Amino acid sequence: MKIILASDLSFLLAEGYALTGIPKEEMRIGYVITASKGDSNTDYVRKLEKDIAESGYKFEEYDIEDKTARQLREFFSDKNVIQVEGGNTYYLLKAFRKTGFDKMLNALLKDKIYIGTSAGSSILGPTIELTSHAPENVQKSELKGLGLVPFLIKCHYKEEKEEEYKAKLKDLKYSVKFLRDSQGFLIENEKITFHGTGQEVKI
């Protein structure tokens, strides 16, 4: 299983897509935009899609919400990359669970590569409790992530929020890996490697 976790598209265009090992002309991306539906403004998705297309990558936009298992399997059958875009982490996770895509993902990743950015990265950890998108008083069980990686992922790291992050870490059961924009992790056969510009964040 190969997984690429990114904070934003800039990392993918600079280095992340190359980490798949798939030549650009052979890459077929299923681009999941469901998380954006939980945001008030979705203009950023159009900008991201424009940047991906202008960089020469082939993708097909897809919303997993309300799809059947058959529809999901059919859509991803000819794709070799599943890319899950950012937006509202809680909204995205609920859509994964409601459609059963969370359970289907393990089988799909036997011959496809997962790429997550922002929310698409965060849902792969044991929980999404670091997200700011969860409603107040939500049950912890509703924050359970997909568990495909053993750590929590916090994207869009900002130096000025370091003390805030440290305070949150005290109450967490799991370790946390932080990503600045333009940074990412490659997880392959349980080996984790850091990539991107600057140093890996260590708190």
KEKE-3310 file (N, C-alpha, C; in steps of 0.2 Angstrom, whole numbers, plus 5000, padded with zeros to 4 digits):
npx = (5004:5003:5004:5001:5003:4998:4999:4995:4992:5003:5014:5012:5013:5026:5033:5026:5017:5026:5032:5023:5028:5022:5022:5018:5010:5003:4996:4980:4969:4957:4948:4943:4931:4922:4924:4924:4911:4907:4911:4908:4912:4917:4926:4939:4942:4940:4950:4961:4959:4961:4975:4980:4977:4983:4996:4997:4992:4980:4964:4948:4934:4925:4912:4909:4898:4882:4883:4882:4889:4892:4893:4904:4914:4914:4917:4931:4937:4945:4955:4971:4976:4969:4964:4961:4953:4955:4945:4930:4934:4926:4914:4918:4923:4911:4904:4912:4910:4896:4893:4901:4913:4924:4927:4929:4940:4953:4953:4954:4966:4975:4979:4980:4985:4984:4981:4981:4976:4976:4961:4959:4970:4970:4959:4964:4971:4970:4960:4950:4951:4958:4953:4945:4933:4923:4907:4900:4900:4900:4900:4914:4916:4911:4922:4931:4944:4950:4961:4972:4984:4995:4995:4990:4986:4991:4988:4994:5002:5007:5019:5016:5006:5011:5011:4998:4996:5004:4998:4986:4991:4994:4983:4980:4979:4986:5001:5006:5009:5015:5012:5018:5012:5017:5024:5025:5021:5027:5020:5024:5023:5023:5034:5039:5042:5048:5045:5048:5049:5060:5062:5056:5042:5044:5037)
npy = (4994:5011:5027:5045:5059:5075:5093:5103:5107:5112:5105:5092:5095:5099:5088:5078:5070:5064:5055:5044:5036:5034:5037:5054:5054:5042:5043:5042:5050:5049:5061:5067:5077:5079:5084:5098:5102:5104:5117:5134:5141:5136:5139:5137:5124:5124:5132:5124:5113:5118:5121:5108:5103:5111:5108:5096:5084:5070:5070:5065:5073:5069:5066:5058:5057:5050:5040:5023:5007:5000:5010:5017:5008:5006:5019:5021:5010:5011:5020:5024:5032:5038:5053:5063:5078:5093:5102:5102:5092:5084:5083:5076:5064:5059:5056:5046:5036:5034:5030:5018:5019:5020:5007:5000:5006:4999:4988:4994:5000:4991:4990:5003:5020:5031:5048:5061:5078:5090:5090:5077:5071:5071:5062:5050:5046:5039:5046:5061:5071:5083:5092:5107:5107:5099:5098:5106:5097:5084:5066:5056:5045:5048:5054:5046:5041:5034:5026:5021:5026:5027:5038:5055:5068:5084:5097:5112:5119:5132:5143:5152:5147:5137:5135:5134:5121:5113:5113:5106:5094:5088:5081:5071:5054:5049:5050:5065:5071:5085:5096:5108:5119:5114:5103:5085:5068:5051:5036:5019:5002:5002:5010:5027:5042:5058:5073:5087:5105:5114:5110:5095:5097:5097:5094)
npz = (5000:4996:5001:5000:5009:5010:5013:5005:4987:4981:4986:4979:4966:4965:4970:4975:4966:4958:4967:4967:4957:4945:4928:4922:4910:4911:4922:4930:4938:4951:4957:4972:4978:4988:5002:5000:4999:5012:5015:5014:5003:4988:4978:4978:4974:4960:4956:4960:4952:4940:4941:4942:4930:4921:4923:4917:4921:4921:4927:4935:4941:4956:4967:4981:4989:4993:4984:4978:4982:4971:4961:4966:4965:4951:4946:4951:4945:4933:4937:4943:4954:4969:4973:4987:4990:5000:5013:5022:5036:5044:5038:5026:5032:5037:5025:5019:5028:5027:5014:5014:5008:5016:5021:5008:5004:5008:5000:4987:4987:4985:4972:4969:4972:4986:4988:4998:5002:5015:5022:5016:5020:5034:5038:5037:5049:5066:5073:5070:5079:5080:5071:5066:5062:5067:5075:5090:5105:5099:5098:5103:5096:5083:5078:5075:5064:5048:5051:5043:5044:5058:5066:5070:5058:5056:5046:5037:5045:5057:5063:5072:5080:5088:5102:5105:5098:5106:5118:5115:5112:5124:5128:5120:5114:5104:5093:5084:5067:5059:5046:5035:5022:5006:5010:5014:5017:5013:5014:5013:5013:5027:5030:5033:5026:5025:5015:5005:5006:5017:5035:5044:5055:5072:5087)
capx = (5000:5007:5000:5005:4999:5001:4996:4992:4993:5010:5019:5010:5015:5033:5036:5021:5015:5032:5033:5019:5031:5018:5023:5013:5005:4999:4992:4973:4967:4950:4949:4937:4930:4917:4925:4923:4904:4906:4913:4904:4915:4921:4930:4946:4942:4940:4957:4966:4958:4964:4982:4982:4976:4988:5002:4997:4989:4973:4960:4941:4931:4920:4909:4907:4892:4876:4885:4882:4896:4893:4895:4911:4919:4914:4921:4938:4940:4950:4960:4977:4977:4963:4966:4955:4955:4953:4938:4928:4936:4921:4909:4921:4923:4904:4902:4916:4906:4889:4894:4905:4919:4929:4928:4931:4947:4958:4954:4956:4973:4980:4982:4980:4989:4980:4984:4977:4978:4972:4956:4960:4976:4968:4955:4968:4973:4965:4954:4951:4950:4962:4950:4941:4926:4918:4902:4901:4897:4900:4903:4921:4915:4910:4928:4936:4947:4950:4966:4976:4991:4995:4996:4986:4989:4988:4990:4994:5006:5009:5023:5013:5001:5014:5009:4991:4997:5007:4992:4982:4995:4994:4976:4979:4981:4991:5006:5004:5013:5013:5014:5017:5011:5023:5027:5021:5024:5026:5020:5025:5025:5024:5039:5037:5047:5046:5047:5046:5053:5060:5063:5050:5040:5045:5035)
capy = (5000:5017:5033:5051:5064:5082:5099:5107:5105:5114:5099:5087:5097:5100:5082:5072:5066:5060:5050:5038:5031:5033:5043:5058:5052:5036:5044:5043:5052:5050:5067:5067:5084:5079:5089:5105:5103:5106:5123:5140:5144:5131:5142:5135:5118:5126:5134:5118:5109:5122:5120:5101:5102:5115:5104:5090:5078:5069:5068:5066:5075:5064:5067:5051:5057:5047:5035:5016:5003:4998:5016:5019:5003:5007:5025:5020:5004:5013:5025:5022:5036:5041:5059:5066:5085:5096:5105:5101:5085:5080:5081:5071:5057:5056:5054:5040:5031:5033:5026:5012:5020:5018:4999:4998:5009:4995:4984:4998:5002:4985:4992:5011:5025:5036:5054:5066:5084:5093:5085:5071:5068:5070:5057:5043:5044:5035:5051:5068:5076:5090:5096:5113:5107:5095:5101:5105:5091:5078:5060:5054:5039:5051:5057:5040:5041:5028:5021:5018:5027:5026:5045:5060:5073:5091:5101:5120:5121:5139:5144:5157:5143:5131:5135:5131:5114:5110:5112:5101:5087:5085:5077:5066:5047:5047:5055:5069:5073:5091:5097:5115:5119:5112:5097:5079:5061:5045:5030:5014:4996:5005:5015:5034:5047:5065:5076:5094:5111:5115:5104:5092:5100:5093:5098)
capz = (5000:4995:5003:5000:5013:5008:5016:4999:4980:4979:4987:4974:4959:4965:4971:4977:4961:4956:4972:4965:4953:4939:4923:4921:4905:4913:4928:4930:4945:4953:4961:4976:4980:4993:5008:4999:5000:5019:5015:5012:4997:4984:4972:4978:4970:4953:4955:4961:4946:4934:4942:4940:4922:4917:4925:4913:4924:4919:4932:4934:4947:4958:4973:4984:4993:4991:4979:4980:4982:4964:4958:4968:4961:4943:4945:4952:4942:4928:4940:4947:4959:4972:4977:4991:4992:5007:5014:5029:5037:5047:5032:5022:5035:5037:5018:5019:5032:5025:5008:5014:5005:5021:5021:5002:5002:5009:4994:4981:4988:4983:4966:4968:4977:4989:4989:5002:5004:5020:5025:5013:5023:5041:5039:5037:5055:5070:5074:5067:5084:5079:5066:5069:5058:5071:5079:5097:5109:5095:5101:5101:5091:5077:5076:5073:5058:5045:5054:5039:5047:5066:5069:5068:5054:5056:5040:5037:5052:5057:5068:5078:5083:5091:5109:5105:5096:5112:5123:5113:5112:5131:5129:5114:5115:5098:5091:5078:5063:5057:5039:5032:5015:5002:5013:5013:5019:5009:5018:5009:5017:5034:5030:5033:5024:5025:5009:5004:5007:5024:5040:5047:5061:5078:5093)
cpx = (5004:5002:5004:5000:5002:4996:4992:4994:5000:5015:5018:5013:5023:5036:5032:5019:5020:5033:5028:5023:5028:5020:5017:5007:5001:4995:4985:4970:4959:4950:4942:4936:4924:4918:4923:4915:4902:4908:4908:4906:4919:4925:4937:4947:4943:4948:4962:4965:4962:4972:4984:4982:4981:4995:5003:4995:4982:4969:4952:4938:4926:4918:4906:4900:4886:4877:4884:4889:4897:4896:4902:4916:4920:4918:4929:4941:4946:4955:4965:4979:4970:4966:4960:4957:4952:4946:4936:4929:4930:4915:4912:4921:4916:4902:4906:4912:4899:4889:4897:4911:4925:4931:4931:4938:4952:4959:4956:4963:4978:4983:4982:4983:4984:4984:4979:4980:4973:4967:4957:4966:4973:4964:4958:4970:4968:4959:4955:4950:4953:4958:4946:4934:4921:4913:4903:4897:4896:4903:4910:4921:4914:4917:4933:4938:4947:4956:4971:4984:4990:4996:4991:4990:4986:4992:4990:4997:5008:5013:5020:5008:5004:5012:5002:4992:4999:5002:4988:4985:4995:4988:4975:4982:4987:4996:5003:5010:5011:5015:5013:5015:5017:5027:5022:5025:5022:5026:5019:5027:5027:5030:5037:5042:5045:5049:5045:5051:5054:5061:5056:5048:5041:5043:5035)
cpy = (5006:5023:5039:5056:5071:5087:5102:5104:5107:5109:5094:5089:5098:5093:5076:5067:5061:5054:5043:5033:5030:5039:5047:5056:5046:5037:5045:5044:5053:5055:5069:5074:5085:5084:5096:5107:5105:5113:5128:5142:5138:5133:5139:5128:5119:5128:5129:5114:5112:5121:5113:5100:5105:5112:5098:5084:5077:5067:5069:5067:5070:5066:5060:5051:5054:5041:5028:5013:5002:5004:5018:5014:5005:5014:5024:5014:5006:5018:5021:5026:5039:5047:5062:5073:5087:5099:5104:5093:5081:5078:5076:5064:5054:5053:5047:5034:5029:5029:5019:5013:5018:5011:4997:5000:5004:4990:4988:4999:4996:4986:4999:5014:5030:5042:5059:5073:5087:5088:5078:5067:5066:5064:5050:5041:5041:5039:5057:5073:5083:5094:5102:5112:5103:5099:5101:5099:5085:5072:5058:5049:5042:5054:5052:5040:5034:5023:5018:5020:5028:5033:5050:5065:5080:5095:5109:5122:5128:5140:5147:5153:5137:5130:5132:5123:5110:5108:5107:5094:5084:5080:5072:5059:5046:5052:5059:5071:5079:5092:5105:5114:5118:5106:5091:5073:5056:5039:5024:5007:4998:5009:5022:5038:5054:5068:5083:5099:5112:5109:5102:5096:5095:5097:5093)
cpz = (5000:4996:5003:5004:5012:5012:5011:4992:4978:4980:4981:4968:4959:4966:4972:4972:4958:4961:4971:4961:4946:4934:4923:4916:4906:4919:4927:4937:4946:4959:4965:4979:4985:4999:5006:5000:5007:5020:5012:5005:4994:4978:4972:4974:4963:4952:4956:4955:4940:4935:4940:4933:4919:4918:4921:4916:4923:4926:4930:4941:4949:4966:4976:4987:4990:4985:4982:4979:4975:4960:4960:4965:4954:4942:4945:4948:4937:4931:4944:4953:4962:4976:4980:4993:4998:5007:5021:5031:5040:5042:5028:5025:5036:5030:5017:5022:5029:5019:5008:5011:5010:5021:5014:5000:5003:5002:4988:4981:4987:4977:4964:4973:4979:4990:4993:5003:5009:5023:5023:5017:5031:5042:5039:5044:5060:5072:5070:5072:5084:5074:5069:5066:5062:5075:5086:5100:5105:5099:5099:5095:5084:5074:5074:5066:5054:5047:5049:5040:5055:5069:5066:5063:5055:5050:5041:5043:5051:5063:5074:5082:5087:5098:5109:5103:5102:5117:5121:5113:5119:5132:5124:5116:5109:5096:5085:5074:5059:5050:5037:5025:5012:5006:5013:5016:5014:5014:5013:5013:5024:5035:5029:5031:5023:5018:5009:5006:5015:5028:5042:5053:5067:5084:5099)
residu = (MET:LYS:ILE:ILE:LEU:ALA:SER:ASP:LEU:SER:PHE:LEU:LEU:ALA:GLU:GLY:TYR:ALA:LEU:THR:GLY:ILE:PRO:LYS:GLU:GLU:MET:ARG:ILE:GLY:TYR:VAL:ILE:THR:ALA:SER:LYS:GLY:ASP:SER:ASN:THR:ASP:TYR:VAL:ARG:LYS:LEU:GLU:LYS:ASP:ILE:ALA:GLU:SER:GLY:TYR:LYS:PHE:GLU:GLU:TYR:ASP:ILE:GLU:ASP:LYS:THR:ALA:ARG:GLN:LEU:ARG:GLU:PHE:PHE:SER:ASP:LYS:ASN:VAL:ILE:GLN:VAL:GLU:GLY:GLY:ASN:THR:TYR:TYR:LEU:LEU:LYS:ALA:PHE:ARG:LYS:THR:GLY:PHE:ASP:LYS:MET:LEU:ASN:ALA:LEU:LEU:LYS:ASP:LYS:ILE:TYR:ILE:GLY:THR:SER:ALA:GLY:SER:SER:ILE:LEU:GLY:PRO:THR:ILE:GLU:LEU:THR:SER:HIS:ALA:PRO:GLU:ASN:VAL:GLN:LYS:SER:GLU:LEU:LYS:GLY:LEU:GLY:LEU:VAL:PRO:PHE:LEU:ILE:LYS:CYS:HIS:TYR:LYS:GLU:GLU:LYS:GLU:GLU:GLU:TYR:LYS:ALA:LYS:LEU:LYS:ASP:LEU:LYS:TYR:SER:VAL:LYS:PHE:LEU:ARG:ASP:SER:GLN:GLY:PHE:LEU:ILE:GLU:ASN:GLU:LYS:ILE:THR:PHE:HIS:GLY:THR:GLY:GLN:GLU:VAL:LYS:ILE)
# end
